[in-house]
């Protein structure tokens, strides 16, 4: 006679795995940046100063082109629209701070920080201005680029009076925040609209967040201009604001799906995590390192939710719980 044995229940136990690294070590299981950052001290996390790929030891990276999380982030401002250059007077602005645009690699970012409590900030040759609203009236002036490699734009006029200033205005629209980030995909600091034949363009349309040096056609005063130019040149060549909430809804006459610059951008700076305090209100992307041509290292911005392998710092621990299944 055979006796049927009662099946044992399925059981799962977890083994706590602790790895101690004697050098920068590649961890090949994939994780979001925040999870990787909690598992070990990511390579670079204790560094300070300028973020460069040369500071990361990539000796143990053998998989070229594969990005690996490191202990660094790209902290950025909220989005803002660039608005046409206007000549303003003292009665128009609330606050003025002297800022020289020459030999300044981040004047727009600096001006934003000075005017963070106001909706609009404006940049001239030698000053930053804070406003409660956009300045619609007043004489037009000229958009100028800070330098050929900069994407910051300021206002210039050779006819402004002694009590006047030519400013390019940046509208944070802080009183009516738009959806983050314009339903866009990507990690770039300049926004391009995806134009679809027969569809109206709005703040709810799909967008791409691209590097500002990408060369694209652009939208000027409701019209598509073929270009292609980078984002700052689009602003310089458009004497009226690019596509933005100020123009409302309109249809673009395109024959096929087209990606074109809008007047929307932000500014960002790179930080090692030791140099910045992150919290739930912080706006940031996460940085990864990879090997490119000639065995050199390159750092790129990634969506922090993307799952990548990571690089742990020498002398730190990676802790993980591994499930072991019995009778399952």
C-alpha positions in Angstrom: 0.0 0.0 0.0 1.2 3.4 -0.9 0.9 6.3 1.4 0.6 9.7 -0.2 2.9 12.1 1.4 1.5 15.5 2.2 3.1 18.2 0.1 5.3 20.6 2.0 4.3 24.3 1.8 6.2 26.7 -0.4 8.8 28.6 1.6 11.0 31.5 0.9 14.0 32.7 2.9 16.1 35.7 2.3 19.9 35.7 2.6 21.5 39.0 3.5 24.5 39.4 1.2 27.2 41.8 2.2 30.0 42.6 -0.2 33.1 44.6 0.9 35.0 46.2 -2.0 38.8 46.7 -1.9 38.7 48.9 -5.0 36.1 50.6 -7.1 33.9 47.6 -8.1 31.3 47.1 -10.8 28.0 45.7 -9.5 26.2 44.2 -12.5 22.7 43.8 -11.0 20.6 46.6 -12.3 18.9 49.1 -10.1 17.5 52.7 -10.0 20.0 55.3 -8.9 18.4 55.8 -5.4 18.4 52.0 -4.8 22.1 51.8 -5.9 22.9 54.7 -3.7 21.4 53.0 -0.7 23.2 49.7 -1.4 26.7 51.2 -1.2 28.7 54.4 -1.4 28.7 55.0 -5.1 32.0 55.9 -6.7 32.6 59.6 -6.6 30.1 60.2 -3.7 32.8 61.5 -1.4 34.5 63.7 -4.0 34.1 67.5 -4.0 34.5 70.3 -6.5 34.1 70.0 -10.3 32.4 66.9 -11.6 34.6 65.3 -14.3 34.9 61.8 -15.6 38.6 61.8 -15.0 38.1 61.6 -11.3 36.3 58.2 -11.5 38.5 55.0 -11.5 37.1 53.0 -14.5 39.8 50.3 -14.3 37.3 47.5 -13.7 34.7 48.5 -16.3 35.0 46.0 -19.1 31.7 46.5 -20.8 32.2 49.5 -23.1 29.2 51.7 -23.8 27.3 50.4 -20.8 26.6 53.3 -18.4 27.1 52.7 -14.6 25.6 54.8 -11.8 28.0 57.0 -9.9 27.6 59.3 -6.8 26.8 62.5 -8.7 23.7 64.3 -9.8 22.6 67.1 -12.2 20.6 69.6 -10.1 18.4 71.9 -12.2 16.1 74.9 -12.0 12.3 74.7 -12.8 11.3 75.3 -16.4 10.9 78.8 -17.7 9.9 80.5 -21.0 12.1 83.0 -22.7 10.2 86.1 -23.7 11.0 88.9 -26.1 13.6 91.6 -25.2 12.1 94.8 -23.8 13.5 98.1 -22.6 12.3 98.7 -19.0 12.6 101.5 -16.5 12.9 101.6 -12.7 9.1 101.7 -12.2 8.8 98.3 -14.0 11.0 96.1 -11.8 10.9 95.2 -8.1 14.5 94.3 -7.5 17.8 94.8 -9.3 21.1 93.0 -8.7 24.4 93.8 -10.5 25.5 90.8 -12.6 28.1 91.0 -15.4 27.4 88.6 -18.2 30.9 88.8 -19.6 33.2 86.0 -18.3 30.2 84.5 -16.5 29.4 80.9 -17.3 26.0 80.9 -15.6 24.3 84.3 -15.5 20.8 83.1 -16.2 21.1 80.5 -13.4 22.5 83.2 -11.1 19.7 85.6 -12.0 17.0 83.0 -11.4 18.4 82.4 -7.9 18.4 86.1 -7.2 14.7 86.4 -8.3 13.4 83.0 -7.0 10.6 84.7 -5.1 9.3 86.5 -8.2 7.5 85.2 -11.3 9.8 86.9 -14.0 13.5 87.6 -14.1 15.3 89.6 -16.8 19.0 89.8 -17.8 20.8 92.7 -19.3 24.5 93.4 -20.0 25.3 94.2 -16.4 22.3 93.5 -14.2 19.5 91.1 -13.2 16.0 92.4 -12.7 13.1 90.8 -10.8 9.4 91.4 -11.9 6.0 90.3 -10.7 4.7 90.0 -14.3 5.9 90.1 -17.9 6.7 93.5 -19.4 4.6 93.6 -22.5 4.8 97.4 -23.3 8.1 99.2 -24.1 10.5 99.3 -26.9 11.9 96.1 -28.4 15.6 95.4 -28.0 18.2 92.9 -29.2 18.7 89.3 -27.9 22.4 88.5 -27.5 24.2 85.3 -26.6 26.7 85.4 -23.7 29.3 83.5 -25.7 29.4 81.2 -28.7 29.3 78.1 -26.4 26.8 79.5 -23.9 23.0 79.1 -24.2 22.3 82.0 -21.9 20.7 85.0 -23.6 20.6 88.7 -22.4 19.2 92.0 -23.7 21.1 94.7 -25.4 20.2 98.2 -26.8 22.5 101.0 -27.9 19.7 103.5 -27.6 18.4 102.8 -24.1 18.5 105.9 -21.8 20.5 106.3 -18.6 17.4 105.2 -16.5 16.5 102.3 -18.8 17.7 98.8 -19.4 17.3 96.2 -22.2 16.4 92.8 -20.7 15.5 89.4 -22.0 12.7 88.1 -19.8 12.4 84.6 -18.4 9.0 83.7 -17.1 8.8 80.9 -14.5 5.0 81.0 -14.6 5.3 80.1 -10.9 1.7 81.3 -10.2 0.3 78.7 -12.6 2.8 75.8 -12.7 2.7 73.7 -15.9 2.7 69.9 -15.9 6.2 68.5 -15.3 7.9 68.4 -17.6 5.7 69.2 -20.5 4.9 65.5 -20.8 8.5 65.4 -22.1 11.0 62.6 -22.4 14.7 62.9 -22.1 17.1 64.7 -19.7 18.2 67.7 -21.7 17.8 71.3 -20.6 16.0 72.7 -23.7 12.5 71.7 -24.8 11.4 70.8 -28.3 7.8 70.2 -29.3 6.7 67.2 -31.3 4.6 68.7 -34.1 2.0 66.3 -35.5 0.0 67.1 -38.7 -3.5 68.3 -37.9 -3.0 68.6 -34.2 -2.9 71.8 -32.1 0.2 72.6 -30.1 -0.3 73.3 -26.4 1.4 72.9 -23.0 -0.2 69.4 -23.0 1.4 68.4 -26.2 4.3 65.9 -26.3 7.8 67.3 -26.0 11.4 66.2 -26.0 13.9 67.4 -23.4 17.1 67.6 -25.5 20.7 68.9 -25.2 20.6 72.6 -26.1 23.3 72.2 -28.7 21.0 69.9 -30.8 20.2 71.5 -34.2 16.5 71.7 -35.1 14.0 73.9 -36.8 12.2 76.3 -34.5 8.8 77.9 -33.8 8.7 81.7 -34.1 5.5 83.7 -33.7 3.4 80.7 -34.5 5.4 79.8 -37.6 7.8 76.9 -38.2 11.3 78.1 -39.4 13.4 75.4 -41.0 16.8 76.1 -39.4 18.4 73.9 -38.2 20.0 75.8 -35.3 20.8 75.2 -31.7 18.4 76.5 -29.0 20.2 79.8 -28.3 20.4 80.7 -32.0 16.6 80.0 -32.3 16.1 82.6 -29.6 18.4 85.1 -31.3 16.7 84.7 -34.7 13.2 84.9 -33.4 12.2 88.6 -32.6 9.1 87.4 -30.9 8.7 84.8 -28.2 9.1 81.1 -29.3 6.2 78.7 -28.7 5.0 79.1 -25.1 2.0 79.4 -22.9 1.8 83.1 -23.9 0.6 82.2 -27.4 -2.0 79.7 -26.5 -3.2 77.0 -28.9 -2.5 77.0 -32.6 -2.0 74.4 -35.3 1.3 74.0 -37.1 1.3 73.4 -40.8 3.5 70.3 -41.0 3.4 67.5 -43.6 5.0 64.9 -41.3 5.8 64.6 -37.6 8.5 67.3 -36.8 10.6 68.1 -33.7 11.1 71.9 -33.3 12.5 74.2 -30.6 10.3 76.0 -28.2 11.2 78.9 -25.9 11.3 76.6 -22.9 14.5 75.8 -21.0 16.1 75.3 -17.6 19.6 75.5 -16.3 21.5 72.7 -14.5 24.8 72.2 -12.6 26.6 68.9 -11.8 27.4 68.0 -8.2 29.1 65.1 -6.4 26.5 64.0 -3.8 28.9 65.1 -1.0 28.4 68.7 -2.2 24.7 68.9 -2.3 21.8 68.1 0.1 19.0 66.4 -1.8 15.4 66.3 -0.5 12.0 65.5 -1.8 11.7 68.9 -3.4 15.0 68.7 -5.2 14.9 68.8 -9.0 17.6 66.6 -10.4 18.8 63.9 -12.9 21.3 61.3 -12.0 24.8 60.8 -13.5 26.3 57.7 -15.0 29.8 56.9 -16.3 30.7 54.8 -19.4 33.7 54.1 -21.5 33.7 55.6 -25.0 36.3 55.7 -27.8 40.0 55.3 -26.9 39.1 53.9 -23.5 38.1 57.4 -22.1 35.4 57.9 -19.6 32.3 60.0 -20.3 29.6 61.2 -17.9 26.0 61.5 -19.0 22.6 62.5 -17.4 20.0 59.8 -17.0 16.5 59.5 -15.6 17.1 58.4 -12.0 14.4 55.7 -12.3 16.3 53.9 -15.1 17.8 50.6 -14.0 21.5 50.4 -14.5 24.5 48.6 -13.0 26.6 50.7 -10.7 30.1 51.4 -9.5 30.8 51.2 -5.7 33.5 53.1 -4.0 36.6 51.3 -2.6 36.2 50.2 1.1 32.4 50.4 1.1 29.7 47.7 1.4 26.9 46.6 -0.9 24.1 45.0 0.9 21.3 43.0 -0.8 18.7 40.4 0.2 18.6 37.4 -2.1 15.5 35.2 -2.0 15.9 31.4 -1.8 12.8 29.3 -2.7 12.0 25.9 -1.3 9.3 23.6 -2.7 8.0 26.4 -5.0 
